[in-house]
Amino acid sequence: MTQTILVVDDQSSVRQLLQDYLTEQGFRVLIATDGQTAIYTARHEQPDLILLDIMMPKMDGYQFLRQFRQERQTPVIIITAREEETDAVLGLDLGADDYVVKPFRLRELMARIRAVLRRADGSVEKAELLRAGAILLDERAHAVTINDAPVSLTPIEFNLLAMLMRSPGRVFTRTEIADYLAEDGFTGLESTLNVHVRNLRQKIEAAAGDLHCIETVFGIGYRFQKTTQ
């Protein structure tokens, strides 16, 4: 199901940038230019996450948070040009989940968005043990076994496999994967993911013979095919 993000900012350039980028990442994007409009939109559209500017006309970000937190616990990430620590602390005290300071990098912002969304739906806690046929991935122990034999993976390979196994059948774009892995220190180009995928496949196939579970969707990215082996 497509997730919805509400972007609240009075700068048209920022709104357009975020709308274009988030839409490319597969999100449904709503726009509000001030806190009052954002309150109305959030009540009726019920977004999955809100990107909130602080300095806005009519109702600023702090006023929005004070009122909105009385109604809902929707995740909120503050986007602000202010760099004083007290501004960020106040926003967090009022119920924001995270903050970024303008100018920001889009990939960094996306990593924060995905982290907050995962915490909000509890997927970090729920997905400790992932199984697909002969493959067993234990997130807590950071271990993978195939046919009960341990398989040694690099941190990027492990996190890549976990990401794909959590949503079998779903196609992840290379950009989505790169943004997700950025939280764990991945700083390579999207094209370098091909190398990590190839190495991961080789290790899986070496341990399980003809087990081909990571499928390339040409021109898009990769998906995990759940196996019944």
N, C-alpha and C positions, 0 to 999 in steps of 0.2 A: 504494500500500500504506500502511495506517495506521501511523504511527510511535507508539512506546511511550515514555512518560516515567515514570520511577520517582521519586515524591516521598517524601523521607525527612525526617521532622520529628516531634518528640514533642508538638507543640502541635496539638490536634485542630482548632482554628479555622483554623490555617494550612493544614493538610492538606485540610480541606473546601473552603476558598476556592480553593486551587490545583486540586483535583480538578474542581470545578465549572467553573472558567474554562478549564482545558486541555481538558476534555471538549467544551466549547462550540466550541473552536478545532479540533476534529477529531482530537485525540490520544486514544490509549488510555492510561489512567492507572492506575498501580499505586501502592500505599501501603505504607510501612514506618514504624514508630514509633521505631526505634533502628537503630544500625549493624549489629548482629548479624542482625536480620531482613532488613536491606537486602542484606547479603552473600548470604544464602540466596536472596532473591528475584532479585537480579541474576544469579546463577549460572544459575538455572533459567528465567528469563523473558527474559534478554538484552535489556534495554531499549535504545532508541536514545540516550537521554540520562537523566542523573540530576540531580535538584535536591536538594542535600544541606545539611541544617542542621548546624551545628557542635556546639552544646551539647546532647547527648542522653545518656540513661542507657545502661548496659551497654557500649556502644561509641560513642565520640563520632565526629564527622566526620573528624577528623585520623586517628584509628585506622582508620577505614573506608578512607580513601584509601591509607594505608600498605599495608594488606593487599590492597585491591582492585586497586591498580596493579601488583601482582605477577602478577595473573591476566589483566586486561583493560585495554583502552585506551578504553572507553566514555566519551564526553564527560561531564564533571561540571561543574555550576555550583553554587557554594557560595551558600547563603542563610543569612546570619547577622545576629544583632542586635548583634554586636560591631562597633565602628566604628574600632578601632585598626588602623593600617596593617599592623602586624606580623602580625595574624591573617590578613589577606588574603594577604600575602606568603607566609606559611607554607603556606596552602592551595594557592597556586599552585605553590610549590616541591614540594609533595607530589604534584602532577599534576593539580590542578583546571584547567579551561579558562577559567573566568571566575568572578566573584562579584558578588552584589548584597547590599545592606545593608537590613535591615528598619528601618522600613516601606518597602516598595517599591511602585512603580506597576506595575500588571499589564501595561500596554502596553509599558513599558520592559523588563520581564522577558521578554515575548514576543519583542521585537526581539532581545534577547540570545540567547534560545533558538534562533531561526531562524538567526542569524548563526553560532552554534556548530555547528548541524546542517549548515549549508552547508559550513563549513570541514571538518567531519568526513567528508562524502561527496565532497569535492573538487569540488563543482559550481561554485565560483567559478573554478577553474582550467579546468575542462572546457568551460564555456559561454562562451568568449570570442567566438565567431562563431556567430550564430544566423541561420538562413535559413528563410523561409517564402514560397515562390513568388517574387513580385517584391520582397519585403522582405528586406533584409540588414541585420542589426544587429551592429556590431562593438563589443563591450564594452570592449576594450582602448583603442581609439581614441575611444570614446564618440561613435560616429557611426552614422547610419541613412541608408540609401539605398533608394529605391523606383524600380524600372526604371532603375537606375544613376544616378539623380539624387539629390543630397543633400536630406534633409528636416531642417529645423531644429525640434528639440524642446526643451522645457524639461527641467531635470534630473528633475523628478517624472514628466513624460510619458515620458522615456527609460527610467527605472527601472520604471515601470508596464508599458511595452511589453515590456521584457526579462523581467520576471516572468511575464507571460502567455505569451510565446513559448517560455519554457523548458519549459512543460507544456501543450502544445496539447491541447484537449479537456477539461482539468481545470477545474472551477468553483471560483473563488476567492471567498470571501465578502468583503464590504466591510471587515469587521473584520480579516481576514487581510491584505488589501491595505494597510490603514492601518497595521497593525503592522509590516509589511515596510518600508513607505516611511518609517516613523519613524526608521529608522537613517540615512536620508539627509536628515533635517531636516523631514519632513512633520509638522506639528502641527495640521492642520485636523481638522474633524469628519468622520466617515465620510460624511455626506451631501455634503460638498464634493468627494468623489471623482467624483460624477456630472459635475461641471464639467470635471475633468481628463480623464475618459474621453471626454466629448463633444468637447473640443478636440483630443484625440489622434485620434479618429475623423475629424474634419474635415480634419486635416492629411494623414492617410493617404488619404482619399478624394479630396482635391484633387490628390494626386500620382499616384494610381492609378485614378481614375475610379470604377468600380462595385465596387471591392474592399471588401467588408464582412467584416472578419476578427474584430472584437471584438463578441461577442454578449452581450447582457444576459440573464441568467437571472433572471426576475422573482421578487422576494422573497428572492433569495439573493445574487447578485453578478454576476461576469463570467467569460467564458472566451474563449480564443483559438481560432478555427477555422482550422486549417491550410489554406492555399490552395494550389492547384496551378497558379495562373496564372504 
